[in-house]
């Protein structure tokens, strides 16, 4: 009986820590994709003097990367603003520890402003990409 109680206590402590560890390991997928797409958008702007006409990186000779590459745990979207002189890219958790009821949502814009709008399913207003409950910068 004592052994069962000890195992139950250890499981109650260890499982949340393990789940948080797994969640933190899934977040770099979004950070890498957002940063990569931002670099491509800046290259597109250098060539076209705008980020797009009606959609991100569209127009004549639109590059093949203007739709997001498939990733395992996030979906992505890009919206133009300021008549094609700005953009707003969003990564939303869709599966794993970053989706479902504990959805995570991260954004980046043309000024490289990084924000977290949802963290562990709750609305957040952090001016950084949260990995834990506070910004590391």
C-alpha positions as semicolon CSV with decimal commas, in nm:
position;residue;x (nm);y (nm);z (nm)
1;X;0,000;0,000;0,000
2;X;0,286;0,237;0,081
3;X;0,452;0,158;-0,251
4;X;0,130;0,236;-0,439
5;X;0,099;0,567;-0,255
6;X;0,460;0,660;-0,336
7;X;0,414;0,571;-0,704
8;X;0,092;0,777;-0,718
9;X;0,265;1,079;-0,566
10;X;0,559;1,050;-0,804
11;X;0,325;1,017;-1,101
12;X;0,126;1,322;-0,991
13;X;0,445;1,525;-0,981
14;X;0,629;1,376;-1,278
15;X;0,352;1,365;-1,542
16;X;0,282;1,741;-1,555
17;X;0,655;1,810;-1,572
18;X;0,699;1,556;-1,850
19;X;0,402;1,694;-2,047
20;X;0,545;2,046;-2,016
21;X;0,884;1,919;-2,132
22;X;0,726;1,757;-2,440
23;X;0,527;2,075;-2,517
24;X;0,841;2,291;-2,501
25;X;1,007;2,051;-2,744
26;X;0,726;2,099;-2,998
27;X;0,738;2,481;-3,003
28;X;1,058;2,529;-3,206
29;X;0,873;2,391;-3,510
30;X;0,661;2,708;-3,517
31;X;0,949;2,942;-3,436
32;X;1,162;2,803;-3,717
33;X;0,882;2,815;-3,974
34;X;0,784;3,172;-3,881
35;X;1,142;3,294;-3,900
36;X;1,199;3,114;-4,231
37;X;0,884;3,257;-4,389
38;X;0,973;3,606;-4,265
39;X;1,313;3,590;-4,437
40;X;1,146;3,478;-4,762
41;X;0,894;3,763;-4,736
42;X;1,176;4,014;-4,698
43;X;1,350;3,869;-5,005
44;X;1,023;3,894;-5,196
45;X;0,991;4,258;-5,089
46;X;1,342;4,334;-5,218
47;X;1,242;4,205;-5,562
48;X;0,888;4,348;-5,580
49;X;0,880;4,652;-5,347
50;X;0,575;4,508;-5,173
51;X;0,490;4,191;-4,982
52;X;0,206;4,100;-5,217
53;X;-0,104;4,236;-5,388
54;X;-0,399;4,051;-5,232
55;X;-0,216;3,763;-5,062
56;X;0,132;3,723;-4,921
57;X;0,396;3,685;-5,195
58;X;0,146;3,659;-5,480
59;X;0,142;3,827;-5,817
60;X;0,323;3,758;-6,140
61;X;0,573;3,480;-6,100
62;X;0,469;3,404;-5,743
63;X;0,729;3,189;-5,571
64;X;0,655;2,828;-5,487
65;X;0,711;2,896;-5,116
66;X;0,420;3,143;-5,090
67;X;0,212;2,868;-4,932
68;X;0,345;2,727;-4,610
69;X;0,526;2,398;-4,597
70;X;0,340;2,128;-4,413
71;X;0,448;2,088;-4,053
72;X;0,345;1,833;-3,797
73;X;0,189;2,037;-3,520
74;X;0,110;2,387;-3,649
75;X;-0,097;2,556;-3,919
76;X;0,010;2,889;-4,063
77;X;-0,148;3,194;-4,219
78;X;-0,030;3,522;-4,363
79;X;-0,231;3,842;-4,402
80;X;-0,122;4,161;-4,578
81;X;-0,180;4,506;-4,436
82;X;-0,096;4,864;-4,529
83;X;-0,167;4,806;-4,901
84;X;0,091;4,531;-4,932
85;X;0,360;4,718;-4,740
86;X;0,320;4,503;-4,430
87;X;0,224;4,151;-4,326
88;X;0,123;3,949;-4,025
89;X;0,210;3,576;-4,005
90;X;0,042;3,343;-3,753
91;X;0,130;2,993;-3,634
92;X;-0,151;2,810;-3,454
93;X;-0,103;2,480;-3,273
94;X;-0,310;2,205;-3,433
95;X;-0,197;1,879;-3,272
96;X;0,022;1,734;-3,001
97;X;0,077;1,925;-2,678
98;X;0,044;2,260;-2,860
99;X;-0,304;2,197;-3,004
100;X;-0,646;2,097;-2,877
101;X;-0,754;2,259;-2,554
102;X;-0,401;2,385;-2,485
103;X;-0,360;2,563;-2,819
104;X;-0,061;2,790;-2,870
105;X;-0,057;3,082;-3,116
106;X;0,245;3,286;-3,220
107;X;0,282;3,576;-3,463
108;X;0,548;3,778;-3,640
109;X;0,514;4,085;-3,862
110;X;0,717;4,286;-4,112
111;X;0,884;4,480;-3,828
112;X;1,000;4,148;-3,675
113;X;0,769;4,201;-3,376
114;X;0,712;3,860;-3,219
115;X;0,404;3,804;-3,006
116;X;0,225;3,523;-2,829
117;X;-0,154;3,550;-2,850
118;X;-0,244;3,212;-2,695
119;X;-0,039;3,008;-2,451
120;X;-0,156;2,674;-2,309
121;X;-0,508;2,751;-2,431
122;X;-0,537;3,087;-2,256
123;X;-0,527;3,430;-2,417
124;X;-0,184;3,589;-2,383
125;X;-0,046;3,932;-2,465
126;X;0,330;3,876;-2,456
127;X;0,566;4,069;-2,682
128;X;0,782;3,761;-2,729
129;X;0,741;3,395;-2,819
130;X;0,658;3,228;-2,490
131;X;0,810;2,891;-2,417
132;X;0,742;2,913;-2,045
133;X;0,514;3,147;-1,857
134;X;0,740;3,453;-1,895
135;X;0,955;3,605;-2,167
136;X;1,322;3,515;-2,160
137;X;1,441;3,838;-2,322
